[in-house]
Amino acid sequence: MKYYSTNGKSAPASLKDAVIRGLAPDRGLYMPERIVPMPKGFFADMAEMDFKEIALAVARNFFGEDIEEKALERIVRDTLSFDTPAVKVTDRIHSLELFHGPTLAFKDVGARFMARLLAYFNEGESRTVNVLVATSGDTGSAVANGFLGVEGVRVFVLYPKGRVSPIQECQFTTLGQNITALEIDGSFDDCQALVKSAFMDEELRERMFLTSANSINVARFLPQSFYYFHGVAQMKKKGLGDNLVVCVPSGNFGNICSALFGVRMGLPVKRMIAANNRNDVFFQYLRTGVYSPRPSIPTLANAMDVGDPSNFARIIDLYKGDWNAIRSFISGATVDDSTILSTIRECHERNGYILDPHGACGFRALEDSLEDGENGLFCETAHPAKFKDTVEKATLEEIAIPERLATFMKGEKKSVPLSKDYGALRDFLQDVNG
Ligand SMILES: *Cc1c(COP(=O)(O)O)cnc(C)c1O
């Protein structure tokens, strides 16, 4: 299968090239040339299939032409060493818990899948591939842990100084080995801009085999669709599969985009909601038809503090720019910090379920919008303990830190401070590369 660029000015690429490049030469995002519907029989059977079986069927649909069957089975099996249960919150609303992976956030699946795919394509080559990733918190930890110890790959995590939680920070600054953390004196948008500049630096990119593990990379965002097939399958099994509304707390829109691919493949979802925090560029786009990116502002749901969502271009491409078509399937919501806190508090009191600040945006948007006869599924994208202070402030109860997180916090923090200008990053990378 070929992958074309959303900007339409670069030649279509193979999966291997799309994964190794990350961004197309014309700065566009890669899209698969075809989206093939899953066979009807699959949807009839999926309520009886487990996560790995479902994921393998979906993975074959995307990648079957480009990866040998045995290797693909192994990649899927190694990626999914954990489950993603749909947990009841109210009678009609369930939480799809995407946080049962090693770093307790949903990006683990995409990061682990991408690491294994990159290793597969790089096998037998003598080069080192260098992965650059900008993070507002969770991407860095998922990517660093997904790639830790993977042969032939080195990872640089760029994160905004003082803007990620201590728990998030220690998940990518304490690992060592092939992982280096770069503490940037700037915002997440500055980090993202630095990564983009490095990719546009043709000379550096080619010499260092630079690639991106942000959700612009097809190997990272496409596998996230596994979650939605499994989520819908579980709702069907519970008898709640009809008129299903799926709500995704969104920042860079990679996660919801993978769900939209699922829908194109026939996944029975009635409509979707993209829940934003105060960084609501997409919400405003749905209202007005005008897309105006703007600098991000810090919120309690910091993994969604994005002022110019990189996957917006993919959504536009999927719908051929048809604003009405987008609006008739996806609605938006904007949730401010005080509503995040009150939602965590109320959901805990009424339903005994502890939300994290991102899941709180999803739950709030879904509950406000659900109509009679509809059932709802929202993504709970991070474990609440990752945002301990916020969650405890809302629930007034102490939250236990899972073993996996506690282990990270015992490690020694190591990071390299850098300014937000591109020259500093370039010099640093050049030194490392020798
Ligand atoms: C990354 C992230 C999001 C946003 O996902 P996108 O794919 O960028 O829209 C939401 N919640 C958490 C916890 C995240 O880490």
The ligand as a MOL file (V3000), in Angstrom:
LIG
                    3D

  0  0  0     0  0            999 V3000
M  V30 BEGIN CTAB
M  V30 COUNTS 15 15 0 0 0
M  V30 BEGIN ATOM
M  V30 1 C -2.0390 12.5990 24.1410 0
M  V30 2 C -3.1500 12.6030 25.0970 0
M  V30 3 C -4.4150 13.0890 24.7520 0
M  V30 4 C -4.7000 13.6910 23.3950 0
M  V30 5 O -4.5840 12.7480 22.3520 0
M  V30 6 P -4.4110 13.2590 20.8420 0
M  V30 7 O -4.2010 12.0320 20.0540 0
M  V30 8 O -3.2060 14.1410 20.8300 0
M  V30 9 O -5.6370 13.9870 20.4980 0
M  V30 10 C -5.4150 13.0110 25.6990 0
M  V30 11 N -5.1900 12.5260 26.9240 0
M  V30 12 C -3.9840 12.0650 27.3060 0
M  V30 13 C -3.8010 11.5650 28.6850 0
M  V30 14 C -2.9310 12.0780 26.4100 0
M  V30 15 O -1.7460 11.6380 26.7990 0
M  V30 END ATOM
M  V30 BEGIN BOND
M  V30 1 1 1 2
M  V30 2 1 2 3
M  V30 3 2 2 14
M  V30 4 1 3 4
M  V30 5 2 3 10
M  V30 6 1 4 5
M  V30 7 1 5 6
M  V30 8 2 6 7
M  V30 9 1 6 8
M  V30 10 1 6 9
M  V30 11 1 10 11
M  V30 12 2 11 12
M  V30 13 1 12 13
M  V30 14 1 12 14
M  V30 15 1 14 15
M  V30 END BOND
M  V30 END CTAB
M  END
